[in-house]
């Protein structure tokens, strides 16, 4: 800050992280507005998929007959959530690299 006013904890933390990145050789890349919008869309899509998955899981749980079926539903749900997150992360990384989706 130029005016000598005290810095907030957030500003101090961000400066520290920036120095750590510079020391580690990490380059800071500015995202274009289109990239920012594409990343936001990827996150919204992920949230919608997760919400749909949870609704379907609740419906399946209501119709489950035994403990084995419940375990299978839970395992499938966890696997689906992990896949959705992985898909989201890959898509965001491609957007950051400037690749078209």
Secondary structure, DSSP 4 states (H G I P E B T S, - for coil): --S-PPPPHHHHHHHHHHHHHHHHTPPP-PPPHHHHHHHHHHHHHHHHHHHHHHHHHHHHHHT--SHHHHHHHHHHHHHHHHHHHHHHHHHHHHHHHT---
